[in-house]
């Protein structure tokens, strides 16, 4: 029989009311809170980063291939490039690539009888994959393309539609700005309305037919503004963007979307520092909680320590009792903390009861993304660190003298 484990269990799970029992349960409760907060921090932060990143990628892809002369700002029109089989075939060369799609943009002004709004008209083709944008559609549908000519439809953001007081199936005049020439006017029908929650998109972008942009710019069908590439895993976009450079024609450049919207991704990267700070604070609280608990238990059980030593128990046996105490507290704290944290995360995912101001955070409610290896890493690291720290209070046991301890009151 393991004497240390037996005594630790008797003290920890004693049904009689005692100060030791109260301290152990209080310590387990504090550990549960710390672990719960750590799990919620990871799941909410991961969900926030993933949701915002996917919103940004949905409209521009993970990688853009454009002319070297195209500006890096999103509101600038692209210098035209020729269609290239080398670019469209990248999907065959790199399994990480999901789709390669052509696009072109043009600055325009939308006008109704009451007001005007400036937009960046993004032209896409009939094979454009709108499934990336389905989550943002709030009304209507996406564009219908024609085999001859161009589509006379446009998809607006909810912000632009509200400012212009437009709804689905309404018509709007759009003035395309021509360098050194009068604007060209077209009458388009609102096919659908979207809302991303990202101000840079909702106040800027309108979606239409690429053929219309080509006609307005007097481009032949072989000219486009660029290509946007979607990947299966957005975490690999830097790697893929560098890898494809030798396979694209001269005069073209490959940039990740981070290059276009650096402020958003710098803000997201800052969240990682916040996560580390919260984790460090919570692990520190759990450690201090365990140390305090064991110090109290050691002081309360001083007479027991003296009696065990007087009966011949070695210091490591007595020390083992309190190490088992710490292990019991840490184990149950981790177990219950995981249950509470994952339950709250699941509840948030199903109900969305934690709301956020969308104008500040780009999302209306806290997003959840459970990354299991992160949860496992936090549990393992917490247990190991706490167990090592448990050795500190047990040093006192070596200095306990049996005669003085038995007389201790």
C-alpha contacts under 8 A as a table, 3 or more apart, distances in Angstrom:
res1	aa1	res2	aa2	distance
1	X	6	X	7.66
2	X	5	X	5.46
2	X	6	X	6.15
3	X	6	X	5.07
3	X	7	X	6.17
3	X	317	X	7.62
4	X	7	X	5.40
4	X	8	X	6.11
4	X	317	X	5.89
4	X	318	X	6.55
4	X	320	X	5.42
4	X	321	X	4.44
4	X	324	X	7.44
5	X	8	X	5.08
5	X	9	X	6.09
5	X	320	X	7.38
5	X	321	X	6.08
5	X	324	X	6.17
6	X	9	X	5.31
6	X	10	X	6.27
7	X	10	X	5.07
7	X	11	X	6.25
7	X	321	X	6.55
8	X	11	X	5.26
8	X	12	X	5.97
8	X	321	X	5.12
8	X	322	X	6.92
8	X	324	X	6.05
8	X	325	X	5.82
9	X	12	X	5.03
9	X	13	X	5.71
9	X	14	X	7.79
9	X	325	X	7.77
10	X	13	X	5.50
10	X	14	X	5.48
11	X	14	X	5.30
11	X	20	X	7.16
11	X	21	X	7.08
12	X	20	X	7.47
12	X	21	X	6.06
12	X	24	X	6.80
12	X	325	X	6.97
13	X	21	X	7.38
14	X	17	X	7.81
14	X	21	X	6.87
17	X	21	X	6.75
17	X	22	X	7.71
18	X	21	X	5.30
18	X	22	X	6.43
19	X	22	X	5.05
19	X	23	X	6.13
20	X	23	X	5.16
20	X	24	X	6.17
20	X	297	X	6.38
20	X	300	X	7.69
21	X	24	X	5.28
21	X	25	X	6.25
22	X	25	X	5.29
22	X	26	X	6.04
23	X	26	X	5.06
23	X	27	X	6.03
23	X	293	X	6.39
23	X	296	X	7.96
23	X	297	X	7.88
24	X	27	X	5.07
24	X	28	X	6.14
24	X	293	X	6.95
24	X	329	X	6.83
25	X	28	X	5.01
25	X	29	X	6.13
26	X	29	X	5.08
26	X	30	X	6.30
27	X	30	X	5.12
27	X	31	X	6.22
27	X	289	X	6.25
27	X	290	X	6.69
27	X	293	X	6.41
27	X	329	X	6.83
28	X	31	X	5.06
28	X	32	X	6.10
28	X	329	X	5.22
28	X	330	X	7.13
28	X	332	X	6.61
28	X	333	X	5.00
29	X	32	X	5.02
29	X	33	X	6.36
29	X	333	X	6.79
30	X	33	X	5.20
30	X	34	X	6.35
30	X	286	X	7.06
30	X	289	X	7.09
30	X	333	X	7.78
31	X	34	X	5.06
31	X	35	X	6.15
31	X	286	X	5.41
31	X	289	X	7.47
31	X	329	X	7.73
31	X	330	X	7.03
31	X	333	X	4.85
31	X	334	X	7.12
31	X	337	X	7.31
32	X	35	X	5.26
32	X	36	X	5.98
32	X	332	X	7.89
32	X	333	X	4.50
32	X	334	X	6.32
32	X	335	X	7.93
32	X	336	X	5.88
32	X	337	X	4.16
32	X	338	X	7.92
32	X	340	X	7.97
33	X	36	X	5.09
33	X	37	X	6.14
33	X	337	X	6.43
34	X	37	X	5.27
34	X	38	X	6.29
34	X	282	X	5.17
34	X	283	X	7.02
34	X	285	X	7.05
34	X	286	X	6.24
34	X	337	X	7.47
35	X	38	X	5.06
35	X	39	X	6.20
35	X	282	X	7.37
35	X	333	X	7.28
35	X	334	X	6.21
35	X	337	X	4.90
35	X	338	X	6.70
35	X	341	X	7.47
36	X	39	X	5.26
36	X	40	X	6.15
36	X	337	X	4.68
36	X	338	X	6.22
36	X	340	X	6.06
36	X	341	X	4.38
36	X	342	X	7.98
37	X	40	X	5.15
37	X	41	X	5.96
37	X	282	X	7.37
37	X	341	X	7.03
38	X	41	X	5.07
38	X	42	X	6.31
38	X	278	X	7.22
38	X	279	X	5.75
38	X	282	X	6.68
38	X	378	X	7.87
39	X	42	X	5.21
39	X	43	X	6.15
39	X	338	X	7.12
39	X	341	X	5.60
39	X	342	X	7.25
39	X	375	X	6.57
40	X	43	X	5.14
40	X	44	X	5.77
40	X	341	X	5.77
40	X	342	X	7.59
40	X	344	X	7.79
40	X	345	X	6.61
41	X	44	X	5.42
41	X	45	X	5.81
41	X	275	X	6.59
41	X	278	X	7.47
41	X	279	X	7.92
42	X	45	X	5.26
42	X	46	X	5.89
42	X	275	X	6.96
42	X	370	X	7.74
42	X	374	X	7.48
42	X	375	X	7.77
43	X	46	X	5.25
43	X	47	X	5.94
43	X	345	X	7.07
43	X	368	X	5.37
43	X	369	X	5.05
43	X	370	X	5.07
43	X	371	X	7.04
44	X	47	X	5.02
44	X	48	X	5.94
44	X	345	X	7.85
44	X	366	X	6.50
44	X	367	X	5.81
44	X	368	X	4.99
44	X	369	X	6.61
45	X	48	X	5.04
45	X	49	X	6.16
45	X	271	X	7.05
45	X	275	X	7.25
45	X	368	X	7.79
46	X	49	X	5.24
46	X	50	X	6.00
46	X	368	X	7.00
46	X	369	X	5.53
46	X	370	X	7.48
46	X	371	X	7.69
47	X	50	X	5.15
47	X	51	X	5.94
47	X	366	X	7.69
47	X	367	X	4.65
47	X	368	X	4.25
47	X	369	X	4.19
47	X	370	X	7.63
48	X	51	X	5.30
48	X	52	X	6.13
48	X	366	X	6.90
48	X	367	X	5.31
48	X	368	X	7.08
48	X	369	X	7.98
49	X	52	X	5.39
49	X	53	X	5.94
49	X	268	X	6.15
50	X	53	X	5.16
50	X	54	X	6.06
50	X	369	X	7.68
51	X	54	X	5.22
51	X	55	X	6.25
51	X	367	X	6.96
52	X	55	X	5.10
52	X	56	X	6.33
52	X	362	X	7.07
52	X	363	X	7.67
53	X	56	X	5.19
53	X	57	X	6.15
54	X	57	X	5.03
54	X	58	X	5.87
55	X	58	X	5.24
55	X	59	X	7.26
55	X	196	X	6.79
55	X	198	X	7.81
56	X	59	X	6.26
56	X	60	X	7.00
56	X	61	X	7.92
57	X	60	X	5.37
57	X	61	X	4.59
57	X	62	X	5.44
57	X	230	X	7.91
57	X	257	X	7.22
58	X	61	X	5.79
58	X	132	X	5.38
58	X	133	X	6.10
59	X	132	X	7.83
59	X	133	X	7.28
60	X	63	X	7.77
60	X	64	X	7.48
60	X	228	X	6.28
60	X	257	X	7.16
61	X	64	X	6.94
61	X	228	X	5.22
61	X	229	X	5.29
61	X	230	X	4.94
61	X	231	X	7.98
61	X	257	X	7.11
62	X	228	X	7.17
62	X	229	X	5.82
62	X	230	X	5.27
62	X	231	X	6.55
62	X	234	X	6.61
62	X	237	X	6.20
62	X	256	X	5.77
62	X	257	X	5.55
63	X	228	X	5.75
63	X	229	X	5.01
63	X	230	X	6.85
63	X	237	X	6.76
63	X	241	X	6.54
63	X	254	X	6.73
63	X	255	X	5.62
63	X	256	X	4.27
63	X	257	X	5.75
64	X	226	X	7.07
64	X	227	X	5.70
64	X	228	X	4.55
64	X	229	X	6.19
64	X	254	X	5.80
64	X	255	X	5.40
64	X	256	X	6.17
64	X	257	X	6.92
65	X	226	X	5.61
65	X	227	X	5.05
65	X	228	X	6.35
65	X	229	X	7.88
65	X	252	X	6.51
65	X	253	X	5.57
65	X	254	X	4.64
65	X	255	X	6.57
66	X	70	X	6.62
66	X	78	X	7.36
66	X	79	X	7.77
66	X	81	X	7.20
66	X	225	X	6.88
66	X	226	X	4.67
66	X	227	X	6.66
66	X	252	X	5.44
66	X	253	X	5.59
66	X	254	X	6.81
67	X	70	X	5.45
67	X	78	X	7.40
67	X	79	X	6.09
67	X	80	X	7.10
67	X	81	X	6.32
67	X	226	X	7.36
67	X	251	X	6.04
67	X	252	X	4.56
67	X	253	X	6.07
68	X	251	X	5.93
68	X	252	X	5.52
68	X	253	X	5.66
69	X	78	X	7.89
69	X	79	X	6.31
70	X	76	X	7.71
70	X	77	X	7.40
70	X	78	X	5.03
70	X	79	X	5.44
71	X	74	X	7.98
71	X	76	X	6.26
71	X	77	X	7.85
71	X	78	X	7.20
72	X	76	X	7.72
72	X	259	X	7.01
72	X	260	X	5.60
73	X	76	X	5.87
73	X	260	X	5.88
73	X	261	X	7.88
74	X	260	X	6.27
74	X	261	X	7.78
75	X	107	X	7.70
75	X	120	X	6.53
76	X	107	X	7.88
77	X	104	X	7.70
77	X	105	X	5.59
77	X	106	X	5.64
77	X	107	X	7.08
77	X	225	X	7.83
78	X	104	X	6.94
78	X	105	X	6.84
78	X	225	X	5.20
78	X	226	X	7.37
79	X	225	X	6.26
80	X	223	X	5.91
80	X	224	X	5.45
80	X	225	X	4.86
80	X	226	X	7.32
81	X	223	X	5.53
81	X	224	X	5.57
81	X	225	X	6.07
81	X	226	X	6.56
82	X	222	X	5.62
82	X	223	X	4.73
82	X	224	X	6.35
83	X	222	X	5.58
83	X	223	X	6.17
83	X	224	X	6.71
84	X	87	X	5.45
84	X	88	X	6.60
84	X	249	X	7.75
85	X	88	X	5.05
85	X	89	X	5.85
86	X	89	X	5.33
86	X	90	X	6.55
86	X	247	X	6.73
86	X	248	X	6.01
86	X	249	X	7.13
87	X	90	X	5.36
87	X	100	X	7.72
87	X	227	X	7.99
87	X	247	X	7.58
87	X	248	X	5.92
87	X	249	X	7.94
88	X	91	X	6.73
88	X	100	X	5.98
88	X	101	X	7.89
89	X	92	X	5.48
89	X	93	X	6.85
90	X	93	X	5.04
90	X	94	X	5.98
90	X	97	X	7.47
90	X	100	X	7.91
90	X	244	X	7.61
90	X	247	X	7.71
91	X	94	X	5.37
91	X	95	X	6.37
91	X	96	X	7.77
91	X	97	X	5.26
91	X	98	X	6.64
91	X	99	X	6.76
91	X	100	X	7.11
92	X	95	X	6.64
94	X	97	X	5.77
95	X	98	X	7.44
96	X	231	X	5.66
96	X	232	X	5.73
96	X	233	X	7.11
96	X	236	X	7.99
96	X	240	X	7.66
97	X	100	X	7.73
97	X	229	X	6.99
97	X	230	X	6.10
97	X	231	X	4.42
97	X	232	X	6.23
98	X	229	X	7.47
98	X	230	X	5.43
98	X	231	X	4.90
98	X	232	X	5.66
99	X	229	X	5.78
99	X	230	X	5.21
99	X	231	X	7.06
100	X	227	X	6.51
100	X	228	X	5.88
100	X	229	X	4.63
100	X	230	X	6.59
101	X	128	X	6.53
101	X	227	X	5.39
101	X	228	X	5.38
101	X	229	X	6.51
102	X	124	X	6.65
102	X	125	X	7.04
102	X	224	X	6.78
102	X	225	X	7.41
102	X	226	X	5.81
102	X	227	X	4.44
102	X	228	X	6.43
103	X	122	X	6.96
103	X	123	X	5.54
103	X	124	X	4.97
103	X	125	X	7.24
103	X	210	X	6.39
103	X	224	X	6.28
103	X	225	X	5.66
103	X	226	X	5.66
103	X	227	X	6.04
103	X	228	X	7.35
104	X	122	X	5.91
104	X	123	X	5.20
104	X	124	X	7.03
104	X	210	X	6.28
104	X	213	X	6.88
104	X	224	X	5.69
104	X	225	X	3.99
104	X	226	X	6.32
105	X	120	X	6.43
105	X	121	X	5.39
105	X	122	X	4.40
105	X	123	X	5.84
105	X	213	X	7.07
105	X	225	X	6.77
106	X	120	X	5.76
106	X	121	X	5.12
106	X	122	X	6.65
106	X	176	X	7.20
106	X	177	X	7.78
106	X	213	X	6.73
107	X	118	X	7.55
107	X	119	X	6.15
107	X	120	X	4.72
107	X	121	X	5.98
107	X	176	X	6.26
107	X	177	X	6.05
108	X	118	X	5.92
108	X	119	X	5.48
108	X	120	X	6.16
108	X	121	X	6.44
108	X	174	X	6.53
108	X	175	X	5.41
108	X	176	X	4.32
108	X	177	X	5.62
109	X	116	X	6.69
109	X	117	X	5.63
109	X	118	X	4.38
109	X	119	X	6.01
109	X	174	X	5.58
109	X	175	X	5.01
109	X	176	X	6.48
109	X	177	X	7.69
110	X	116	X	5.47
110	X	117	X	5.17
110	X	118	X	6.16
110	X	119	X	7.22
110	X	172	X	6.78
110	X	173	X	5.84
110	X	174	X	4.50
110	X	175	X	6.37
111	X	114	X	7.83
111	X	115	X	6.06
111	X	116	X	4.38
111	X	117	X	6.64
111	X	164	X	7.59
111	X	172	X	6.43
111	X	173	X	5.31
111	X	174	X	6.22
111	X	175	X	7.73
112	X	115	X	5.53
112	X	116	X	6.30
112	X	164	X	6.46
112	X	172	X	6.21
112	X	173	X	6.68
114	X	164	X	7.46
115	X	163	X	7.73
115	X	164	X	6.16
116	X	164	X	6.89
117	X	160	X	7.09
117	X	163	X	7.67
117	X	164	X	7.36
118	X	204	X	7.27
119	X	203	X	7.40
119	X	204	X	4.86
119	X	205	X	5.63
119	X	206	X	6.28
120	X	204	X	5.63
120	X	205	X	4.99
120	X	206	X	6.11
121	X	205	X	6.13
121	X	206	X	4.93
121	X	207	X	5.76
121	X	208	X	6.61
122	X	205	X	6.83
122	X	206	X	6.06
122	X	207	X	4.86
122	X	208	X	5.97
122	X	209	X	7.69
122	X	210	X	7.41
123	X	207	X	6.04
123	X	208	X	4.81
123	X	209	X	4.55
123	X	210	X	3.70
123	X	211	X	7.31
123	X	212	X	7.36
123	X	213	X	6.32
124	X	128	X	6.29
124	X	207	X	7.40
124	X	208	X	6.39
124	X	209	X	5.23
124	X	210	X	4.58
125	X	128	X	5.36
125	X	145	X	7.92
125	X	209	X	6.26
125	X	210	X	5.68
125	X	211	X	7.63
126	X	144	X	7.77
126	X	145	X	5.70
129	X	132	X	6.64
130	X	133	X	5.29
130	X	134	X	6.35
130	X	142	X	7.46
131	X	134	X	5.08
131	X	135	X	7.99
132	X	135	X	7.43
133	X	136	X	5.54
133	X	137	X	6.87
134	X	137	X	5.44
136	X	194	X	5.18
136	X	195	X	5.20
136	X	196	X	5.54
137	X	140	X	7.60
137	X	141	X	7.51
137	X	192	X	7.32
137	X	193	X	6.01
137	X	194	X	4.25
137	X	195	X	6.48
138	X	192	X	7.76
138	X	193	X	5.79
138	X	194	X	5.29
138	X	195	X	6.72
139	X	168	X	7.03
139	X	192	X	5.43
139	X	193	X	5.08
139	X	194	X	6.95
140	X	168	X	5.96
140	X	191	X	5.87
140	X	192	X	4.06
140	X	193	X	6.36
141	X	191	X	5.79
141	X	192	X	4.74
141	X	193	X	7.69
142	X	155	X	6.82
142	X	191	X	6.33
142	X	192	X	5.90
143	X	151	X	7.58
143	X	153	X	6.25
143	X	154	X	6.89
143	X	155	X	7.18
143	X	191	X	6.34
143	X	192	X	7.82
143	X	208	X	7.14
143	X	209	X	7.92
144	X	151	X	6.70
144	X	153	X	7.39
145	X	150	X	6.96
145	X	151	X	5.25
145	X	209	X	7.52
146	X	149	X	6.57
146	X	150	X	6.21
146	X	151	X	6.00
147	X	150	X	7.91
149	X	211	X	7.40
150	X	209	X	6.35
150	X	210	X	7.95
150	X	211	X	5.44
150	X	212	X	5.69
151	X	208	X	7.48
151	X	209	X	5.78
151	X	211	X	7.93
151	X	212	X	7.48
152	X	187	X	7.33
152	X	188	X	4.99
152	X	189	X	6.29
152	X	209	X	7.90
153	X	188	X	5.15
153	X	189	X	4.68
153	X	190	X	5.84
153	X	191	X	5.79
153	X	208	X	6.41
153	X	209	X	7.72
154	X	188	X	6.21
154	X	189	X	6.00
154	X	190	X	5.05
154	X	191	X	5.77
154	X	192	X	7.33
154	X	206	X	6.89
154	X	207	X	5.70
154	X	208	X	4.86
154	X	209	X	7.88
155	X	190	X	5.76
155	X	191	X	5.56
155	X	192	X	4.85
155	X	193	X	5.65
155	X	194	X	7.41
155	X	206	X	5.74
155	X	207	X	5.04
155	X	208	X	6.57
156	X	160	X	6.33
156	X	161	X	6.20
156	X	190	X	7.04
156	X	192	X	6.56
156	X	193	X	4.99
156	X	194	X	6.38
156	X	205	X	7.29
156	X	206	X	4.93
156	X	207	X	6.72
157	X	160	X	5.30
157	X	161	X	6.12
157	X	193	X	5.31
157	X	194	X	4.73
157	X	195	X	5.56
157	X	202	X	5.30
157	X	203	X	7.33
157	X	205	X	7.07
157	X	206	X	6.70
158	X	161	X	5.03
158	X	162	X	5.98
158	X	193	X	5.73
158	X	194	X	5.70
158	X	195	X	5.49
158	X	202	X	7.05
159	X	162	X	5.25
159	X	163	X	6.21
159	X	195	X	7.62
159	X	202	X	5.92
159	X	203	X	6.28
160	X	163	X	5.10
160	X	164	X	6.15
160	X	202	X	7.23
160	X	203	X	6.42
161	X	164	X	5.21
161	X	165	X	5.61
161	X	166	X	4.83
161	X	167	X	6.56
161	X	193	X	7.42
162	X	165	X	4.75
162	X	166	X	6.37
163	X	166	X	7.90
166	X	170	X	6.14
166	X	190	X	7.89
167	X	170	X	5.64
167	X	190	X	6.95
167	X	193	X	7.88
168	X	189	X	7.91
168	X	190	X	5.17
168	X	191	X	5.62
168	X	192	X	5.68
168	X	193	X	7.15
169	X	189	X	5.74
169	X	190	X	5.07
169	X	191	X	5.91
170	X	189	X	5.71
170	X	190	X	5.51
171	X	187	X	6.61
171	X	188	X	5.59
171	X	189	X	4.38
171	X	190	X	6.11
172	X	187	X	5.68
172	X	188	X	5.54
172	X	189	X	6.38
172	X	190	X	7.43
173	X	185	X	6.77
173	X	186	X	5.84
173	X	187	X	4.60
173	X	188	X	6.44
174	X	185	X	5.64
174	X	186	X	5.38
174	X	187	X	6.23
174	X	188	X	7.18
175	X	183	X	5.67
175	X	184	X	5.49
175	X	185	X	4.54
175	X	186	X	6.65
176	X	183	X	5.22
176	X	184	X	5.12
176	X	185	X	6.31
176	X	216	X	7.78
177	X	182	X	7.29
177	X	183	X	4.67
177	X	184	X	6.80
178	X	181	X	5.27
178	X	182	X	6.21
178	X	183	X	5.30
178	X	184	X	7.14
184	X	216	X	7.49
190	X	193	X	7.74
195	X	202	X	6.38
196	X	201	X	7.11
196	X	202	X	6.48
196	X	362	X	7.69
197	X	202	X	6.88
197	X	358	X	6.21
197	X	359	X	6.85
197	X	362	X	4.76
197	X	363	X	6.13
197	X	364	X	7.99
198	X	201	X	5.56
198	X	202	X	6.11
198	X	359	X	7.65
198	X	362	X	5.21
199	X	202	X	5.09
199	X	203	X	5.77
199	X	359	X	7.41
199	X	362	X	7.77
200	X	203	X	5.87
200	X	204	X	6.12
201	X	204	X	5.15
201	X	205	X	5.44
202	X	205	X	6.27
208	X	212	X	7.75
209	X	212	X	5.48
209	X	213	X	7.06
210	X	213	X	5.21
210	X	214	X	6.36
211	X	214	X	4.99
211	X	215	X	6.18
211	X	221	X	7.57
212	X	215	X	5.13
212	X	216	X	6.17
213	X	216	X	5.16
213	X	217	X	6.11
214	X	217	X	5.23
214	X	218	X	5.92
214	X	219	X	4.77
214	X	220	X	6.67
214	X	221	X	6.91
214	X	223	X	7.35
214	X	224	X	7.35
215	X	218	X	4.94
215	X	219	X	6.08
215	X	220	X	7.73
216	X	219	X	7.68
219	X	222	X	7.69
219	X	223	X	5.91
220	X	223	X	5.78
221	X	224	X	7.69
231	X	234	X	5.92
231	X	236	X	7.85
231	X	237	X	7.22
233	X	236	X	5.93
233	X	237	X	7.63
234	X	237	X	5.48
235	X	238	X	7.63
236	X	239	X	5.28
236	X	240	X	6.11
237	X	240	X	5.14
237	X	241	X	5.81
237	X	256	X	6.45
238	X	241	X	5.18
238	X	242	X	6.38
238	X	256	X	6.55
239	X	242	X	5.52
239	X	243	X	6.22
240	X	243	X	4.90
240	X	244	X	6.16
241	X	244	X	5.70
241	X	245	X	6.87
241	X	254	X	5.88
241	X	255	X	6.38
241	X	256	X	6.50
242	X	245	X	5.67
242	X	254	X	7.49
243	X	246	X	7.15
244	X	247	X	5.29
244	X	248	X	6.61
244	X	254	X	7.75
245	X	248	X	5.63
245	X	253	X	7.29
245	X	254	X	6.54
248	X	252	X	6.84
248	X	253	X	7.97
249	X	252	X	6.03
255	X	258	X	7.87
255	X	259	X	6.23
256	X	259	X	5.65
256	X	260	X	7.44
257	X	260	X	5.11
257	X	261	X	6.28
258	X	261	X	5.23
258	X	262	X	5.01
258	X	265	X	6.26
259	X	262	X	5.63
261	X	264	X	5.86
261	X	265	X	6.93
262	X	265	X	5.34
262	X	266	X	6.00
263	X	266	X	5.11
263	X	267	X	6.15
264	X	267	X	5.14
264	X	268	X	6.31
265	X	268	X	4.86
265	X	269	X	6.04
266	X	269	X	5.06
266	X	270	X	6.28
267	X	270	X	5.14
267	X	271	X	6.92
268	X	271	X	5.33
268	X	272	X	7.51
269	X	272	X	5.60
269	X	273	X	7.52
270	X	273	X	5.47
270	X	274	X	6.72
271	X	274	X	4.97
271	X	275	X	6.23
272	X	275	X	5.03
272	X	276	X	6.36
273	X	276	X	5.17
273	X	277	X	6.26
274	X	277	X	5.14
274	X	278	X	6.23
275	X	278	X	5.25
275	X	279	X	6.11
276	X	279	X	5.12
276	X	280	X	6.02
277	X	280	X	5.16
277	X	281	X	6.21
278	X	281	X	5.14
278	X	282	X	6.15
279	X	282	X	5.18
279	X	283	X	6.03
280	X	283	X	5.26
280	X	284	X	5.99
281	X	284	X	5.03
281	X	285	X	6.17
282	X	285	X	5.02
282	X	286	X	6.22
283	X	286	X	5.03
283	X	287	X	6.14
283	X	382	X	6.59
284	X	287	X	5.08
284	X	288	X	6.15
285	X	288	X	5.20
285	X	289	X	5.96
286	X	289	X	5.04
286	X	290	X	6.28
286	X	386	X	7.61
287	X	290	X	5.21
287	X	291	X	6.22
287	X	385	X	7.91
287	X	386	X	5.69
287	X	389	X	7.00
288	X	291	X	5.11
288	X	292	X	6.03
289	X	292	X	5.25
289	X	293	X	6.10
290	X	293	X	5.02
290	X	294	X	6.14
290	X	326	X	6.68
290	X	329	X	7.82
290	X	386	X	7.52
290	X	390	X	7.20
291	X	294	X	5.29
291	X	295	X	6.11
291	X	389	X	7.45
291	X	390	X	6.49
291	X	392	X	7.61
291	X	393	X	6.37
292	X	295	X	5.17
292	X	296	X	6.23
293	X	296	X	5.26
293	X	297	X	6.23
294	X	297	X	4.89
294	X	298	X	5.91
294	X	322	X	6.83
294	X	325	X	7.80
294	X	326	X	7.22
294	X	390	X	7.84
294	X	393	X	6.36
294	X	394	X	7.96
295	X	298	X	5.09
295	X	299	X	6.15
295	X	393	X	5.79
296	X	299	X	5.21
296	X	300	X	6.02
297	X	300	X	5.02
297	X	301	X	5.89
298	X	301	X	5.16
298	X	302	X	5.93
298	X	322	X	7.69
298	X	393	X	7.88
298	X	394	X	7.80
298	X	397	X	7.61
299	X	302	X	5.23
300	X	303	X	7.82
301	X	304	X	5.11
301	X	305	X	6.22
302	X	305	X	5.04
302	X	306	X	6.26
302	X	400	X	7.70
302	X	405	X	5.68
302	X	406	X	7.62
302	X	408	X	7.06
303	X	306	X	5.04
303	X	307	X	6.08
303	X	405	X	4.93
303	X	406	X	4.72
303	X	407	X	7.28
303	X	408	X	6.12
304	X	307	X	5.04
304	X	308	X	6.10
304	X	405	X	7.94
304	X	406	X	7.56
305	X	308	X	5.22
305	X	309	X	6.19
305	X	318	X	6.73
305	X	397	X	7.51
305	X	400	X	7.52
305	X	402	X	7.41
305	X	405	X	7.18
306	X	309	X	5.16
306	X	310	X	6.05
306	X	400	X	6.82
306	X	401	X	6.41
306	X	402	X	3.90
306	X	403	X	6.84
306	X	404	X	7.59
306	X	405	X	4.76
306	X	406	X	5.44
307	X	310	X	4.97
307	X	311	X	6.24
307	X	402	X	6.38
307	X	405	X	7.65
307	X	406	X	6.26
308	X	311	X	5.08
308	X	312	X	6.49
308	X	313	X	5.35
308	X	318	X	7.44
309	X	312	X	5.08
309	X	313	X	4.71
309	X	314	X	6.38
309	X	315	X	7.37
309	X	318	X	7.93
309	X	402	X	5.99
310	X	313	X	7.24
310	X	402	X	5.69
310	X	403	X	7.94
313	X	317	X	6.31
313	X	318	X	6.86
314	X	317	X	5.34
314	X	318	X	6.57
315	X	318	X	5.17
315	X	319	X	5.93
315	X	397	X	6.82
315	X	398	X	6.00
316	X	319	X	4.82
316	X	320	X	5.93
317	X	320	X	5.02
317	X	321	X	6.80
318	X	321	X	5.36
318	X	322	X	7.26
318	X	397	X	7.47
319	X	322	X	5.55
319	X	323	X	6.32
319	X	394	X	5.69
319	X	397	X	6.62
320	X	323	X	4.86
320	X	324	X	6.03
321	X	324	X	5.25
321	X	325	X	6.37
322	X	325	X	4.72
322	X	326	X	6.23
322	X	394	X	7.06
323	X	326	X	5.06
323	X	327	X	6.17
323	X	387	X	7.72
323	X	390	X	6.45
323	X	391	X	7.37
323	X	394	X	7.80
324	X	327	X	4.91
324	X	328	X	6.04
325	X	328	X	5.16
325	X	329	X	6.27
326	X	329	X	5.12
326	X	330	X	6.05
326	X	387	X	7.12
326	X	390	X	6.54
327	X	330	X	5.08
327	X	331	X	5.88
327	X	387	X	6.83
328	X	331	X	5.19
328	X	332	X	6.14
329	X	332	X	5.51
329	X	333	X	5.83
330	X	333	X	5.00
330	X	334	X	5.97
330	X	383	X	6.54
330	X	386	X	7.40
331	X	334	X	5.22
331	X	335	X	6.08
331	X	383	X	7.67
332	X	335	X	4.94
332	X	336	X	5.93
333	X	336	X	5.46
333	X	337	X	5.68
334	X	337	X	4.98
334	X	338	X	5.92
334	X	379	X	6.78
335	X	338	X	5.34
335	X	339	X	6.38
336	X	339	X	5.02
336	X	340	X	6.11
337	X	340	X	5.17
337	X	341	X	5.90
338	X	341	X	5.13
338	X	342	X	5.85
339	X	342	X	5.43
339	X	343	X	5.93
340	X	343	X	5.14
340	X	344	X	6.19
341	X	344	X	5.32
341	X	345	X	6.20
342	X	345	X	4.96
342	X	346	X	6.00
343	X	346	X	5.04
343	X	347	X	6.04
344	X	347	X	4.96
344	X	348	X	6.10
345	X	348	X	5.11
345	X	349	X	6.20
345	X	368	X	6.41
346	X	349	X	5.06
346	X	350	X	6.26
346	X	368	X	7.99
347	X	350	X	5.19
347	X	351	X	5.90
347	X	352	X	7.37
347	X	353	X	7.95
348	X	351	X	5.27
348	X	352	X	4.54
348	X	353	X	5.84
348	X	354	X	6.71
348	X	366	X	7.51
348	X	367	X	7.83
348	X	368	X	7.25
349	X	352	X	5.75
349	X	367	X	7.05
349	X	368	X	5.98
352	X	355	X	6.85
352	X	365	X	6.02
352	X	366	X	6.96
353	X	365	X	7.54
354	X	365	X	5.79
354	X	366	X	5.83
355	X	364	X	5.96
355	X	365	X	4.11
355	X	366	X	6.17
356	X	361	X	6.83
356	X	363	X	6.73
356	X	364	X	5.06
356	X	365	X	4.79
356	X	366	X	6.42
357	X	360	X	5.65
357	X	361	X	6.21
357	X	362	X	7.74
357	X	363	X	7.32
357	X	364	X	6.01
357	X	365	X	7.79
358	X	361	X	5.15
358	X	362	X	4.65
358	X	363	X	4.76
358	X	364	X	4.68
358	X	365	X	7.75
359	X	362	X	5.75
359	X	363	X	7.86
361	X	364	X	7.67
363	X	366	X	7.25
363	X	367	X	7.92
370	X	375	X	7.88
371	X	374	X	5.52
371	X	375	X	6.59
372	X	375	X	5.04
372	X	376	X	6.14
373	X	376	X	5.02
373	X	377	X	5.98
374	X	377	X	5.02
374	X	378	X	6.18
375	X	378	X	5.27
375	X	379	X	6.31
376	X	379	X	5.18
376	X	380	X	6.13
377	X	380	X	5.23
377	X	381	X	5.92
378	X	381	X	5.21
378	X	382	X	5.88
379	X	382	X	5.21
379	X	383	X	6.14
380	X	383	X	5.24
380	X	384	X	6.17
381	X	384	X	5.25
381	X	385	X	6.01
382	X	385	X	5.31
382	X	386	X	5.93
383	X	386	X	5.25
383	X	387	X	5.97
384	X	387	X	5.16
384	X	388	X	6.22
385	X	388	X	5.27
385	X	389	X	6.21
386	X	389	X	5.07
386	X	390	X	6.15
387	X	390	X	5.07
387	X	391	X	7.26
388	X	391	X	5.82
389	X	392	X	5.76
390	X	393	X	6.31
390	X	394	X	7.14
391	X	394	X	5.41
391	X	395	X	6.80
392	X	395	X	5.72
393	X	396	X	6.01
393	X	397	X	7.97
394	X	397	X	5.36
394	X	398	X	7.59
395	X	398	X	5.72
395	X	399	X	7.46
396	X	399	X	5.46
396	X	400	X	6.76
397	X	400	X	5.29
400	X	404	X	7.73
400	X	405	X	6.54
401	X	404	X	5.63
401	X	405	X	5.93
402	X	405	X	5.03
402	X	406	X	6.05
403	X	406	X	5.45
403	X	407	X	6.55
404	X	407	X	5.19
404	X	408	X	6.13
405	X	408	X	4.89
